[in-house]
């Protein structure tokens, strides 16, 4: 009996193919919009997460207490080499690198410009996740790398000798001559704008801070271990008085953006459910009124009102399933088509390809998105639309279930 009822409900979908097709189209478009929006938001969230935990921030950072607020050059972590060796010995750590930051005057010729010395362990920072990712030629002693925007502003050129003047940790004048080895475009905006990048040893000599650093950047092997790793490092000898923080606490505003992106799917689901409810309810109500005489005949021949109700509910479920299947197919085709080359959102702004990233607090957030989906995205649409379809079938089913056979046959 149940199978027969489902079979009748399936045939009833073809009574008015145009109306059924419109209801399915509304659901399919809604499901596609949900999957497309979720895939783009997941791709963009991946970009933000990689930008945060990649070149600039890492998974965990250690600083001298108060350095993040004051940026005072004398607030340093001592015995940096020994501390980094201990951190790298931890089985949960992928890499650890020391950094130095200091404001200086940078003079490529006669005029001087404000810049920022960035001292790095170039062998580590040239890895794919580092500030110098993609760098193939080692940075030679006495040579520096210049951010491309700083070079454009100052007219600095490769091979040119420059003067760097600043204040050392001991209060003395820090000054030296360096040769520009290369002009770089870094994943971190602040380096592009004002960075004079030199080896950690050169920066330590310039600023009179032997075996000291302003920042230690740690990257974990497993991103889910970040909080535990930070707690473990805080107890390490040499870091007990330092500020050791996971990336979530270092950039809370970007974390808030990541959390907000998770709610986009729910917003789209509401719109999808409205479209599904309107399509299903309209289709079933019209179908119910058109088949009053038929329902009356079935009731007069002994059919139970519950069977009429189930028939209408099955029609709603079948319509929803067909719409969801079509929308899901379109959604996954969209992700498949875009996953290879990605989607360049920078081109939407008409920048002519000049802008590839969005800068936020010194971080470059790539605007080239690779959409991706998770099973939960599909299930969210499936559950929401099925629930909406059942709600949309309540009124038509209620009308059909209360029919009197003789009155229905006269309709």
Secondary structure, 3 states (H helix, E strand, C coil): CHHHHHHHHHHHCCCCHHHHHHHHHHHHHHHHHHHHHHHHHHHHHHHHHHHHHHHHCCCEEEECCCHHHHCCCCCCEECHHHHHHHHHCCCCEEEEEEEEEEEEEEECCCCCEEEEEEEECHHHHCCCCCCCCCCCCCCCCCEEEEEHHHHHHHCCCCCCEEEEEEECCCCCEEEEEEEEEEEECCCEHHHHHHEEEEEHHHHHHHCCCCCEECEEEEEECCHHHHHHHHHHHHCCCCCCCCEEEEHHHHCHHHHHHHHHHCCHHHHHHHHHHHHHHHHHHHHHHHHHHHCHHHHHHHHHCCCCHHHHHHHHHHHHHHHHHHHHHHHHHHHHHHHHHHHCCCEEHHHHHCCCCCCCEEEECCEEEECEECCCCCHHHHHHHHHHHHHHHHHHHHHHHHHHHCCCHHHHHHC
